[in-house]
Amino acid sequence: MAVPLVSTALRMTYKSKGKTSPAIKNFSFSVKDNSIFSILGRNGSGKTTFVKISTTQLRPDSGSVEIFGHDVIEEDQEVRKIISLVPQESRPFPFLTPWEHVYYFQKMNGNTREGSKERAQFVMDLLDMGSYCDTECVNLSGDGTEAVDHGCNGSFPGFSDIFSGRTYHRA
């Protein structure tokens, strides 16, 4: 199996008003399968730039990033099929349950009714959300609503939620 995330000699600069500012300078690292990691740094240290490059939203000046063996520049469409990103300020719909969120997310992405039901249950089990899978999101804690977002992201086979600092990798 390919490594979840590999960055090699990544460089990115921003140009504004005739000045060049480095955002990322020669950044290399890899994430092992079935691991949890975080990217920490001061404001302006390149964390958000790295996430934008890794999610195919921004092209680096040089270097490479691979997600499960797919180059984010050369194979951007393949990368987009296997990743998703939970925004920092994401909020689920208040009057849907976690199970309903995952189910409808699956339906919107073309899965069958039965396939969506099966996948929703799989994700509830995977994320240990069974005790509140039928609770309206308006009644969940902050951690509970965040888990709903991860549940929607984690509703695809072979998923790893590498940008939230959590990895769930099951077929």
NORCORNOR-V769676 format. One record per pair of residues at least 6 apart in sequence whose ideal C-beta (glycine too) atoms are under 8 Angstrom apart, sorted by the first residue. I is the first residue (numbers start at 1). J is the second residue. D is the distance in whole Angstrom. If there is no record, write none. Layout:
<<I & J & D> <I & J & D>>
This chain:
<<1 & 33 & 6> <1 & 68 & 8> <2 & 66 & 8> <2 & 68 & 5> <2 & 69 & 3> <2 & 70 & 8> <3 & 30 & 5> <3 & 31 & 7> <3 & 32 & 7> <3 & 33 & 7> <3 & 66 & 7> <3 & 68 & 7> <3 & 69 & 7> <4 & 31 & 5> <4 & 32 & 8> <4 & 33 & 6> <4 & 35 & 8> <4 & 67 & 7> <4 & 68 & 6> <4 & 160 & 5> <4 & 162 & 5> <4 & 167 & 7> <4 & 169 & 7> <5 & 30 & 7> <5 & 31 & 4> <5 & 54 & 7> <5 & 65 & 7> <5 & 66 & 7> <5 & 67 & 6> <5 & 162 & 5> <6 & 29 & 8> <6 & 30 & 4> <6 & 31 & 8> <6 & 64 & 8> <6 & 65 & 7> <6 & 66 & 5> <7 & 27 & 6> <7 & 28 & 6> <7 & 29 & 6> <7 & 30 & 7> <7 & 50 & 7> <7 & 54 & 8> <7 & 63 & 7> <7 & 64 & 7> <7 & 65 & 5> <8 & 28 & 5> <8 & 63 & 6> <8 & 64 & 5> <8 & 65 & 8> <8 & 66 & 8> <9 & 26 & 6> <9 & 27 & 8> <9 & 28 & 6> <9 & 62 & 7> <9 & 63 & 4> <9 & 64 & 8> <10 & 24 & 5> <10 & 26 & 7> <10 & 27 & 4> <10 & 28 & 7> <10 & 50 & 7> <10 & 53 & 7> <10 & 60 & 5> <10 & 62 & 8> <10 & 63 & 4> <10 & 64 & 7> <10 & 65 & 6> <11 & 22 & 8> <11 & 24 & 6> <11 & 25 & 6> <11 & 26 & 6> <11 & 27 & 8> <11 & 60 & 6> <11 & 61 & 5> <11 & 62 & 5> <11 & 63 & 5> <12 & 22 & 8> <12 & 23 & 5> <12 & 24 & 4> <12 & 46 & 7> <12 & 49 & 5> <12 & 53 & 7> <12 & 58 & 7> <12 & 60 & 5> <12 & 61 & 5> <13 & 20 & 5> <13 & 21 & 6> <13 & 22 & 5> <13 & 23 & 6> <13 & 61 & 6> <14 & 20 & 7> <14 & 21 & 5> <14 & 23 & 6> <15 & 21 & 8> <23 & 44 & 8> <23 & 46 & 5> <23 & 49 & 4> <24 & 46 & 4> <24 & 49 & 6> <24 & 50 & 6> <24 & 53 & 8> <24 & 60 & 7> <26 & 63 & 8> <27 & 46 & 7> <27 & 50 & 7> <27 & 63 & 7> <28 & 63 & 8> <31 & 37 & 5> <31 & 162 & 6> <31 & 167 & 8> <33 & 167 & 8> <33 & 169 & 7> <34 & 167 & 6> <34 & 169 & 6> <35 & 167 & 6> <36 & 165 & 6> <36 & 166 & 6> <36 & 167 & 6> <37 & 162 & 8> <37 & 165 & 7> <38 & 165 & 5> <39 & 47 & 5> <39 & 50 & 6> <39 & 51 & 8> <40 & 47 & 8> <41 & 47 & 5> <49 & 58 & 7> <51 & 85 & 7> <51 & 163 & 6> <52 & 58 & 4> <53 & 59 & 7> <53 & 60 & 5> <53 & 65 & 6> <53 & 72 & 7> <54 & 65 & 5> <54 & 67 & 7> <54 & 72 & 6> <54 & 83 & 8> <54 & 163 & 7> <55 & 72 & 8> <55 & 79 & 8> <55 & 83 & 6> <55 & 85 & 5> <55 & 163 & 7> <56 & 72 & 5> <56 & 73 & 8> <56 & 76 & 4> <56 & 79 & 6> <56 & 80 & 6> <59 & 73 & 6> <60 & 73 & 8> <64 & 71 & 6> <64 & 72 & 8> <64 & 73 & 7> <65 & 71 & 7> <65 & 72 & 5> <66 & 72 & 7> <67 & 79 & 5> <67 & 82 & 7> <67 & 83 & 6> <67 & 162 & 7> <68 & 82 & 6> <68 & 158 & 8> <68 & 160 & 8> <70 & 78 & 5> <70 & 79 & 5> <70 & 82 & 7> <71 & 79 & 8> <72 & 79 & 5> <82 & 156 & 7> <82 & 158 & 7> <82 & 159 & 7> <83 & 162 & 7> <83 & 163 & 7> <84 & 152 & 8> <84 & 153 & 4> <84 & 156 & 8> <84 & 159 & 8> <84 & 161 & 8> <85 & 153 & 8> <85 & 163 & 5> <86 & 146 & 7> <86 & 149 & 4> <86 & 150 & 6> <86 & 153 & 6> <86 & 161 & 7> <86 & 163 & 7> <86 & 164 & 5> <90 & 146 & 8> <90 & 149 & 5> <91 & 145 & 6> <92 & 98 & 8> <92 & 101 & 5> <92 & 137 & 4> <92 & 145 & 5> <92 & 148 & 4> <92 & 149 & 7> <92 & 152 & 8> <93 & 101 & 7> <93 & 137 & 7> <94 & 136 & 7> <94 & 137 & 5> <94 & 138 & 4> <95 & 136 & 5> <95 & 137 & 7> <95 & 138 & 6> <96 & 104 & 7> <96 & 136 & 7> <96 & 137 & 6> <97 & 133 & 6> <97 & 134 & 5> <97 & 135 & 6> <97 & 136 & 6> <97 & 137 & 7> <98 & 124 & 7> <98 & 129 & 5> <98 & 132 & 7> <98 & 133 & 5> <98 & 135 & 7> <98 & 137 & 7> <98 & 140 & 8> <98 & 144 & 8> <98 & 147 & 7> <98 & 148 & 5> <98 & 151 & 6> <99 & 120 & 5> <99 & 121 & 8> <99 & 124 & 6> <99 & 129 & 8> <99 & 133 & 4> <99 & 134 & 6> <100 & 120 & 8> <101 & 137 & 7> <101 & 148 & 5> <101 & 151 & 7> <101 & 152 & 6> <102 & 119 & 7> <102 & 120 & 4> <102 & 123 & 5> <102 & 124 & 7> <102 & 148 & 8> <102 & 151 & 5> <102 & 152 & 6> <102 & 155 & 5> <103 & 116 & 5> <103 & 117 & 6> <103 & 119 & 8> <103 & 120 & 4> <104 & 116 & 8> <105 & 152 & 4> <105 & 155 & 6> <106 & 115 & 7> <106 & 116 & 4> <106 & 119 & 5> <106 & 120 & 7> <106 & 155 & 6> <107 & 113 & 7> <107 & 116 & 5> <109 & 156 & 8> <111 & 119 & 6> <119 & 155 & 5> <120 & 155 & 7> <123 & 129 & 7> <123 & 151 & 5> <123 & 154 & 6> <123 & 155 & 5> <124 & 130 & 6> <124 & 133 & 5> <124 & 151 & 7> <126 & 154 & 7> <126 & 168 & 6> <126 & 170 & 6> <127 & 147 & 6> <127 & 150 & 6> <127 & 151 & 6> <127 & 154 & 7> <127 & 168 & 7> <129 & 147 & 6> <129 & 151 & 6> <132 & 140 & 6> <132 & 144 & 6> <135 & 144 & 8> <137 & 144 & 7> <137 & 145 & 6> <137 & 148 & 6> <140 & 148 & 7> <150 & 161 & 6> <150 & 164 & 6> <150 & 166 & 6> <150 & 168 & 8> <153 & 159 & 7> <153 & 161 & 5> <153 & 164 & 8> <154 & 161 & 6> <154 & 168 & 5> <157 & 171 & 6> <158 & 169 & 7> <158 & 170 & 8> <158 & 171 & 6> <159 & 168 & 6> <159 & 169 & 7> <159 & 170 & 8> <160 & 167 & 5> <160 & 168 & 7> <160 & 169 & 5> <161 & 167 & 6> <161 & 168 & 6>>
